[in-house]
Amino acid sequence: MHVLPSRIHTIIGLLVGVVLIAAPWIFGFADVGAAMWTAIVIGVVIVLSELTTTSPASPVKLVPMRIHVWMDVLVGLVLAVSPWIFGFADNDANVWVPHLVVGIAVIGYALITRTDDAAAARAPRAGTTTAA
């Protein structure tokens, strides 16, 4: 069930990316290197990814929304399992729970995103001409 418009997906993704970049200080795990850098790097990846999709809200339309959504699923999965991959799952909950919860959320909103509206936004409108 794809109910989330790609424009809203992009806005959510930008917010999630910015919050991930700030998460080490918001949740108090800036002193745990692996957790801090995982959140920052994945946050930057999400922001850059959202800025380059074919979504109507993206300024640089390079990556088709259909491919972007599956990249989000992969990024969300990496974020969700990162506490165990990078060895910070044994820390306090404020260190690893944000990674798990946000990773699952990224997967969730990616899987309910409409990709057809992004393609429609790129198509030329009837009665318009393009410069040769």
The 8 nearest C-alpha neighbors of each residue, nearest first, counted from 0:
[[1, 111, 2, 110, 112, 113, 3, 108],
 [2, 0, 111, 113, 112, 3, 110, 114],
 [1, 3, 111, 112, 113, 0, 4, 5],
 [2, 4, 112, 113, 111, 1, 5, 8],
 [5, 3, 113, 6, 7, 112, 8, 2],
 [4, 6, 8, 7, 54, 113, 112, 117],
 [5, 7, 56, 9, 4, 8, 55, 54],
 [8, 6, 10, 9, 4, 5, 11, 3],
 [9, 7, 5, 11, 6, 10, 12, 4],
 [10, 8, 12, 6, 7, 11, 49, 13],
 [9, 11, 7, 13, 12, 8, 14, 6],
 [12, 10, 8, 14, 9, 13, 15, 7],
 [13, 11, 9, 15, 10, 14, 8, 16],
 [12, 14, 16, 46, 10, 15, 11, 9],
 [13, 15, 11, 17, 12, 16, 18, 10],
 [16, 14, 12, 18, 13, 17, 19, 11],
 [15, 17, 42, 19, 13, 46, 45, 14],
 [16, 18, 20, 14, 19, 15, 42, 13],
 [17, 19, 21, 15, 20, 16, 22, 14],
 [20, 18, 22, 42, 16, 38, 21, 17],
 [19, 21, 39, 42, 17, 18, 22, 38],
 [20, 22, 18, 19, 23, 24, 25, 17],
 [23, 21, 25, 19, 24, 20, 26, 18],
 [24, 22, 29, 28, 35, 27, 26, 25],
 [25, 23, 27, 22, 26, 29, 21, 28],
 [24, 26, 22, 23, 27, 21, 28, 18],
 [27, 25, 24, 23, 22, 93, 28, 94],
 [28, 26, 24, 23, 25, 29, 93, 94],
 [27, 29, 23, 30, 94, 31, 26, 35],
 [28, 30, 23, 35, 31, 24, 27, 32],
 [29, 31, 28, 32, 35, 27, 23, 34],
 [32, 30, 28, 29, 34, 33, 35, 94],
 [31, 33, 35, 34, 30, 36, 29, 28],
 [32, 34, 36, 35, 31, 37, 85, 87],
 [35, 33, 37, 32, 31, 36, 38, 87],
 [34, 36, 32, 23, 29, 38, 33, 37],
 [37, 35, 39, 33, 38, 34, 40, 32],
 [36, 38, 34, 40, 35, 39, 33, 41],
 [39, 37, 19, 41, 35, 36, 40, 42],
 [38, 40, 20, 42, 36, 37, 41, 19],
 [41, 39, 43, 37, 42, 38, 36, 44],
 [40, 42, 44, 38, 43, 39, 37, 45],
 [43, 41, 16, 19, 39, 20, 45, 40],
 [42, 44, 46, 40, 41, 45, 47, 39],
 [45, 43, 41, 47, 42, 46, 48, 40],
 [44, 46, 48, 42, 16, 43, 47, 41],
 [47, 45, 43, 16, 13, 49, 48, 44],
 [48, 46, 50, 44, 49, 45, 43, 51],
 [47, 49, 45, 51, 46, 50, 44, 52],
 [50, 48, 46, 51, 47, 9, 52, 45],
 [49, 51, 57, 47, 48, 58, 52, 59],
 [52, 50, 59, 60, 61, 48, 49, 62],
 [53, 51, 62, 60, 54, 61, 49, 64],
 [52, 54, 60, 63, 64, 117, 62, 61],
 [53, 55, 117, 56, 52, 57, 5, 6],
 [54, 56, 6, 57, 117, 120, 53, 5],
 [57, 55, 6, 54, 9, 58, 10, 5],
 [58, 56, 50, 54, 59, 55, 52, 51],
 [57, 59, 50, 60, 56, 51, 55, 52],
 [60, 58, 51, 57, 61, 50, 52, 53],
 [59, 61, 53, 52, 51, 62, 58, 57],
 [60, 62, 51, 52, 59, 53, 63, 50],
 [63, 61, 52, 53, 51, 60, 64, 67],
 [64, 62, 53, 65, 66, 52, 67, 61],
 [63, 65, 67, 66, 114, 53, 52, 68],
 [64, 66, 68, 63, 114, 67, 69, 115],
 [67, 65, 69, 64, 68, 63, 70, 62],
 [66, 68, 64, 70, 69, 65, 71, 63],
 [69, 67, 71, 109, 70, 65, 66, 64],
 [68, 70, 72, 71, 66, 67, 73, 65],
 [69, 71, 67, 73, 68, 72, 74, 66],
 [72, 70, 74, 68, 69, 73, 75, 109],
 [71, 73, 106, 69, 75, 70, 74, 76],
 [72, 74, 70, 76, 71, 75, 77, 69],
 [75, 73, 71, 77, 76, 72, 70, 78],
 [76, 74, 102, 78, 72, 105, 106, 73],
 [75, 77, 79, 73, 78, 74, 102, 72],
 [76, 78, 74, 80, 75, 79, 81, 73],
 [77, 79, 102, 75, 81, 76, 80, 98],
 [80, 78, 99, 102, 76, 98, 77, 81],
 [79, 81, 77, 78, 82, 83, 84, 76],
 [80, 82, 84, 78, 83, 85, 79, 77],
 [83, 81, 88, 87, 85, 86, 80, 95],
 [82, 84, 86, 81, 88, 85, 80, 87],
 [85, 83, 81, 82, 86, 80, 87, 77],
 [86, 84, 82, 83, 81, 87, 33, 34],
 [87, 85, 83, 82, 84, 88, 89, 33],
 [86, 88, 82, 89, 90, 85, 83, 34],
 [87, 89, 82, 83, 90, 95, 86, 94],
 [90, 88, 87, 91, 86, 95, 82, 92],
 [91, 89, 88, 87, 94, 92, 95, 93],
 [90, 92, 93, 94, 89, 95, 88, 96],
 [91, 93, 94, 96, 95, 90, 88, 97],
 [94, 92, 91, 96, 26, 95, 97, 28],
 [95, 93, 92, 28, 91, 96, 90, 34],
 [94, 96, 98, 92, 88, 82, 97, 93],
 [95, 97, 99, 92, 98, 93, 100, 94],
 [98, 96, 100, 99, 95, 101, 93, 94],
 [99, 97, 96, 101, 79, 95, 78, 100],
 [98, 100, 79, 96, 102, 97, 101, 103],
 [101, 99, 97, 103, 102, 98, 96, 104],
 [100, 102, 104, 103, 98, 99, 97, 105],
 [103, 101, 75, 79, 78, 105, 99, 104],
 [102, 104, 106, 100, 101, 105, 107, 79],
 [103, 105, 101, 107, 106, 102, 108, 100],
 [106, 104, 75, 102, 107, 108, 103, 109],
 [107, 105, 72, 103, 109, 75, 104, 108],
 [108, 106, 104, 110, 105, 109, 103, 111],
 [107, 109, 111, 105, 110, 106, 104, 112],
 [110, 108, 106, 68, 112, 107, 111, 105],
 [109, 111, 107, 108, 112, 106, 1, 68],
 [110, 112, 1, 108, 109, 2, 3, 0],
 [113, 111, 3, 1, 109, 110, 4, 2],
 [114, 112, 1, 4, 3, 115, 5, 2],
 [113, 115, 64, 65, 116, 117, 5, 112],
 [114, 116, 118, 117, 113, 119, 65, 64],
 [115, 117, 119, 118, 114, 120, 113, 5],
 [118, 116, 54, 120, 119, 115, 114, 53],
 [119, 117, 121, 115, 120, 116, 122, 114],
 [120, 118, 116, 122, 117, 121, 115, 123],
 [119, 121, 117, 118, 122, 55, 116, 54],
 [122, 120, 118, 119, 123, 117, 53, 55],
 [123, 121, 119, 120, 124, 118, 117, 125],
 [124, 122, 121, 125, 127, 128, 120, 129],
 [123, 125, 127, 126, 122, 128, 120, 121],
 [126, 124, 127, 123, 128, 122, 129, 119],
 [125, 127, 124, 128, 123, 129, 122, 130],
 [128, 126, 125, 124, 129, 123, 130, 122],
 [129, 127, 130, 126, 123, 125, 124, 131],
 [128, 130, 131, 127, 123, 126, 124, 125],
 [131, 129, 128, 127, 123, 126, 124, 122],
 [130, 129, 128, 127, 123, 126, 122, 124]]
